[in-house]
Amino acid sequence: MVGTRLLGRSERVPGRRATESALSLAERMPRLVLEARRVSTTLAHGLHGRRRSGPGESFWQFRPFVTGEAAARIDWRRSARDDRLYVREREWEAAHNVWLWIDRSASMGFSSALAAAPKVERALVLGLALAEALVEGGERVGLLGLTRATASRRIVEALAQALVGDTAGLDEDAPPRSSPGRFDEAILVGDFLTPLDGVSAAVADIAARGSRGHLVQIVDPIEESFPFAGQAVLHDPEGGGSLDIGDAGAWGDVYRRRYAAHRDGLSEIARARGWTFTVHRTDRPASEAALRLMTLVAASRGAG
């Protein structure tokens, strides 16, 4: 039998607690910045170049000397091995833009007893940690639809300040429709508990000019398992609606199937555009997801 209790003031309106959690971002941000810096120190600094000829420090390949080139470009040591002249080419290491989007809508304020942090805090720590590591690696980072991309050494503070000031973003549960440059990269971080059509349209816009990208779904473990029993009512923290589902135990199988189908849809959206899809659970360390994302970004350089 399910017990009853009086609701506190913040619980009487569905989603009020999650909304207040999102609006308290300014108070929590200094702590999240420190945690993001701690996570970034666990990552290997520096990314490989784009694996093509260009200005840089790293050796890429030898190629035959072409008549008309300056003789100073000849690598005489390599050329002495046979009867041809060779030029030593360096790998192109020019910086490019990486765009972040971090979901801060009401559903991201959720946190169960199984989680180490609310979804919004984990998303912010992950995004800011990646920003610092990417800038350390020579890249430019910006917030999609909110800031320009920059290689500032104070990138974490700059992005944190922009996020705190962007109150409109608290109502957005899907990435903005945007078209970055051809060689840019996007990292979209959220729970993506929104209709797949909106996510697909946003990803299509970003990928339209050839931008690569990564979807990162932040998940509270209880959202996957739905371990409830007895009479239950579900509340929508964003729309404010509610649904009396009756016996939660019997309804759980339907929920888990629909949740799995939604995740499969997100994975297919990413796959269709050549993007990656990562699931990060909030009972796992943030550094785990950060390391995977840095590895994926580095791998995309090789594909460029």
N, C-alpha and C positions, 0 to 999 in steps of 0.2 A: 504494500500500500504506500502511495506517495504521500509524504508529509506536506503540510501547508505552513506558510509563514507570511507575515506582512512584508510588503515590498518597501524598500527604502525609496526616498525621493528620487534618486537617480535611476531607479529601476522601473518606475511607474510608466514611463514612456518608452516603448520599444526602441532599442538602439541608443538611448540617451547616454548610457555609460560609454559605449564605443565612440559616440560623437564627441563627448567631453574628453575622452582619451586623445582623440586626434587634435582637438583644439588646444590641448596642453602641451603641444609639441615644443613650444618655445622654452618651457620649463625643463623639459627633458633633454633638449638638444645638446647642452654642454657635456652631459654624461655620455650621450651617444657619440659625440665627436671623439671623446677620449677612447671609447671602446673601439671605434672605427680605426683609430690610429694604432691601437694595440693589434688589431687583426691585420692591418696592412704590413706590420713588421714581420708577420709570419710568411708573407708572400715573397717569392723570388723577384727581386727588382730587375726591371729591364726586359724588354721584349725584343725578339729578333726582328730584323727588317723585313721587307716585303719580298725577299728572294728575287730581286731583279737588279739589273745594273743601274748604278747611280752613285751620287756622293755618299760617302760613309767611311767608317774605319775598318769594317770587317771584310776580309777576303771572301769573294764569291766564286770566281772561276777564272781560268785562263781561256783566251780565245785567240785565234790567228790574227796577226797584225794585218791591217788593211792599208794598201797603198794610199798615201795622202795624209795619213795620220802623223802626228808629231813623233819623231824618233824617241823623244823623252819618255813616251808611254811604253816602250818596249821593256819587257822583263828579260834582261840578258841572261840571268842564271837559268831560267826555264828554257829559253831559246837555245842555250848551249847544249841541251840534251839531244837535239836532233837538228835537222836541216831547215827548220821553219822558225819564223819569228812569232813571238807570242806577246800579248798584252795582258797584264793582270787587271781584272775588273773587281771593283769593290761592290758590296751589297748596298742597295738603296735603303737608307735608314731614315728617310724623311718622316716627320710626324704626320699623323692624320687625326681626324676627329672621331671621338667616341662619345655617343650621346646616351645619357641615362634617363630613364623614366622610373619614378618610384611612386607606387600607389599609396595614397594616404587617405583613401575614402573610409567611411565608417566601418565597413566589414573588416578592415585591417587592424582595428583596435581590439579584436577578439584575442583572448588568451585563456587557455584552460589550465587546469592543475598539472597537466602533463608537459606543458611548454616551459621553456626557460625564459621566454620573453614574448610580449605581444607581437603579432605579425608585423605591425608597422615599425616597431623598433628594430626588429631583425632586418627588415627591408632597408631601412635607413643606414644601419651599421654596415650592411653588405655593400650598398651603393657607394657610401662615402669611402669605405676601405678600398674598393676597386678604383675609385677616382684618384686617391692618393698614389696607389701602386702604379696606375697607368701613367700618371704625370711623371712619377719617378722614372718610368721607363721611356720617357721622351714623347708621350702622346699628349694631345689636347683633349680636354673633357668638358662637356657642357650638359645642361639639363634640357631635354627635348622640349621645344616650344616655350622655354622659359629664360634661358641664358645663352650667351655665345660660348663657343668652345674656347678654352684657354689652357695654357700650360703653367699657370701660376703656382708657385710653391705653397701658396695658401689656398689651394683649391678646396680643401675640406671646409674651411671657414666660409669661403665664397659660396659654395653650394648650400651649406647649412643656412646661411643668412637668406638666400633666395627662397629656400623651401619654407622657412618660417614666415616669410612675407607673402607667400603665395596662398592666400586663404581660398581662392577660387579652386585650387587644386584639391581641396578637401572634399569636393563634390564630384570629382571625376574618378570613375572606376575603370576607365579604359584609356590607353595611350592617346595623346593628341594626334590628329591627322597632320602628318608632317612628311617632307621629302628631303632628307639629308643628301649630301653629295655622293657621287659614285663610289668613292673609296672609303666612305665613312662606315662606322659600325654603331649599332644600337644595342643597348642592354636594357630590357624591359623587365621590371621587378614588381610583382604584385600577386594577389591571390587569384586573379582572373575569374572570380565568381560572378561572371557577367555573361550575357549572351555571346555566343561564339562569333556571330556575324560582326559585332563591333570590334572584337579583337582581330578578326581576319581582315577587316577593312583597314584598320590602323597599320597592321603589318604590311599589307599590300602597298599602302602609300609610302611607307618607309623604304620598302624594297624596290619601288618602281624605278628608281634611278641607279639600281645596282648595289645599294647599301646592304652589307651583311648584318646579321643580328642574332640575338639570343633572348629567348623567353625564359624567365626564372619564376616559377610558381612557388610562393611562400605558403606553407601549409601548417596549420596546427594539427598535431597528431589525432586529436579527437574528431576533427572534421573528416578524417579518412575512416576511422573505425566505427564511429557512431555507437558507443557502447551503452546506450540508454535503455531503460525498461520502465514500464508503468505508463500512466497517462502523461502526455507531454504536449506543450504548445510551442511552436517555433515562431520566432520573431525575426523580421527583416530589419537589420540595423540601418539600412539606407532608405528603403521605401516606407518603413513604418508599419507595414502590414503584419498580420499574424496568421498562423495556420494551426488549427487543432488537429493533430494527427492521431489522436486516440492512443492505442498501444504502441509505444515507441519501439519495443522489441520486434513486433510484427512488421512495422513500417521500415525498420532498419535495412532489410535486404533490398527493398526497392530503392532506398536512398543510396546505398553503396553501389548499386548497379548504375544509377544515374550519375553518381559522382565519377565513377570509373569511365563512363562514356564521355563525360565532359572533358576529363583529362585526356582521353584518347583524341578528342577533337582538337585540343590545344596542341598536342604533339603533331597532329597531321597538318595544322596550320603552319607550324614551324618547318616541318619536313618539306612541305610543298614549295617553300621559298628558299630552301637550302640553309635554313637557320638551325640552331640547336635548341633543345628543350631540356631544362633542368628543374627537378623538384627538390626543394629544400624544406625540411621539417624543423619546426622551431624547438624541438627537443634535441637537436644536433648543434654542434658548434658552428658559429658563423664562419670561422676560418675554413671549414670544410667546403662550403659552397664557394667562398672567395677563391680558394685555390683551384677548384674545378673551373670557375669562370676565367681566371687568368690563363689556365691551360688552353681553354677553348679559344680565347682571343689570340693567344700566341699561335695556335694551330691555324687560325684563319689567315694569319700573315703568310704562312706557307702556301695557302691556297690562292693568295693574291697574285 
